[in-house]
């Protein structure tokens, strides 16, 4: 999983299908989802670039992407933001379905 920051965010999300996991160490739901997200990377990593962004120290970047709550996942296709998944009730199946919808 590629760690994003303000210096590489635009470059890493500019081509192909990219999912960005916005997380924080104090977000319990983020930490619960993380192992499952890594499993998705093993399954879809040849078709989707998986990135993560720890909002600690990156709050301005998160706000610029309109990420106001955690957990949040953004899906980009060729640099264009396509979808924003977020909320305490977000589960791994919803994330996987969103990924699959862009692989058709």
N, C-alpha and C positions, 0 to 999 in steps of 0.2 A: 504494500500500500504506500502510495506516494504522499509524503507529508507536505501540505501546502502552506504558503505564507504569502504576504503581499508581493514578494518579489517573483514568485513563480506561478501564482494563481492563473493569470491570463494565459500564459504559455501552455500550462498543463491542461487547461479546459478548452483549448482552441480547436482541437481536431479529434474526430471520432466521437464515440459514445463514452461519456465520463460521468461517474457518480461521485459526489463529494459528500462525505460524512462530516458534518459540523458537530463537534462534541466538546464537552468540558469535563474535567476531573470530578467536579461536584455534581454532575448529572448522573444520578443512579441509573436511569433508563438507558442513557448512552452506554454506560459500562456494561449493562446487561445485553444490549444488542451487539456490542463490538465483536465477540467471538463468532456470532452467526454471520455478521457482515464479512469477516475474514473467510468463512466457509463459502459464502457467495463468490468471493474473489477467486477462490480455488476452482469453483464451477464455471464462472463466466469470465475469468481474467483474460482469456484469449480473445474475447470480443468486446470487453468493456474495461476501461481504465478506472481503477478504484483509487480514490484519493481521500485523505482525511485532513481536517483542519481543526486543531485545538484552538478554541476561541480565546484562551488565555493569551493575552498579548496581541490578539488579532481581532479585537472587537470592532474596529472600524471597518475592516474587510467584511466581517459577518454582517454588520449593519448595511454596508453598501450592497450586499446581496439580499437584503431584506430578511435576514435570518434574525428573528426576534425571540425565538424560543428553541429549546433543545428537548429531545434530539431533532435534528433537521438533516434532510438529505436533499441535495439538488442534483438534478440530472441535466447534463449539457449534451447537445449534439452539434458537433462542428462549431463550437464556441457560442451557440445560442442556448440560452436557458430554456428548458422545456417543461420542467416539473419541479415542484417543491413539496416534499413529503415531510410532515412534522407532527409533533404532539406526543403526549405521554402514552396514548393508546396505540401508537404506531407499532406494528409488529413486523417481523422479518418476512412473513408471507406477502404483506403489502409491498415491501421494498422489492422482493423478487418479482412480483407481478408487474410492477412498474418497469423493471429492467427488461423483462420478457417482452413487454409491449413495444419496446424500441428495437428489438432484435428481429422483427418480422421482415 
